[in-house]
Amino acid sequence: MTDDDPQDWDWLPRRTSTLTRVLIILASLGVVMLVAGLVIKGWVDDRLDPPGDEGPELVVNIPQGASINDIARILEDDGVVANSTVFRYYLRYKGAGDFQAGNYVLNENMAVWHAKDVLLAGPAPGPAEDALRVVVPEGLTLAQMQGQLLDQLPTFDADDLARAMAFPPLRSDYQPPTSTLEGMLFPDTYLLDSATAEDEAALVVRMINQFDAVAAEVGLDAAPNTVQISPYEVVIVASLIEKEALIEEDRAKIARVIYNRLGLDMPLQIDAAVRYALNKPSEPLTLADLRVDNPYNVYNRTGLPPGPIAAPGRASLEAALNPANGFWLFYARTDDPVPGAHTFTNTFEEHQAAVEICRERDLGC
């Protein structure tokens, strides 16, 4: 055939259409942008929450009149946060930034939200060595918290502290009108100077404000949409999680068991609530205890107890708002795969097998 034979064109590949080429280019750009986005997200995540454990404590001074930019730079220079720009944008995104001047006890290599919580809790005015550092751990009842504060603050008066907790100068934004402050005082580390170390009501107010700040940050206001219960009911769930979970990985799973049982109108059967009702923090519960007529006895009634049973921390509030996915209805401590771990099961028969392991290992079942 000659070079110009028209039949030759039947065997020549057609040129790629313009639309196809555009689609290929767009797809390539999409892959590049996706990879770049993942790289950028990983970089930002590492600046928000740096890998590894927090480092040693250090005292950081925030000078009078310091802006958010100044504070972010100071914390980066001292190794508290990984990147001042990321920290600054995080504070602006969360609407936080009205921090008081003074000395703060922070740690190197902190997650930005932990650093923010310390700043929101307030400084210790005056020299750092004169500051009183008060530690309030998670999972305490109001009565236990009162004892902890009196142990750490000999300047506090027991009657005045009890009065401040019973009749506080303000209420939490998340506290129903007829409820107490149980569960509404945020467990944290607070720095007090000599003046505030003698003002019981002032510390109670700080603890309420700190609870409201953390609750707003973790999204408690959105509870009716995210978990279909009220913000206060989420605090109740978080308090149950705080008393039941022994390792971080179990918190969201325990939350899921609670929600699954509520959805099926099953009694929660959580020992910690009965212990709260009977004021038996550590003694073994008896069959008579499980039959007691008390609104906190979630063995012989359905639904949540009427209020929190302890002060939940950030992790338990987050777990209550973000339960794990699963169909579990039971859990029992088995220390498998790590000490403190629970085994989560769907059926009563599976649960009984886990309980047997718990008993064999003398883990409190």
Secondary structure, 3 states (H helix, E strand, C coil): CCCCCHHHHHHCCCCCCHHHHHHHHHHHHHHHHHHHHHHHHHHHHHHHCCCCCCCCEEEEEECCCCCHHHHHHHHHHCCCCCCHHHHHHHHHHCCCCCCCCEEEEEECCCCHHHHHHHHHHCCECCCHHHCEEEECCCCCCHHHHHHHHHHHCCCCCHHHHHHHHHCCCCCCCCCCCCCCCCCCCCCCEEEECCCHHHCHHHHHHHHHHHHHHHHHHHCHHHHHHHCCCCHHHHHHHHHHHHHHCCCHHHHHHHHHHHHHHHHCCCCCCCHHHHHHHHCCCCCCCCHHHHCCCCCCCCCCCCCCCCCCCCCCCHHHHHHHHCCCCCCCCEEEECCCCCCCCEEEECCHHHHHHHHHHHHHCCCCC
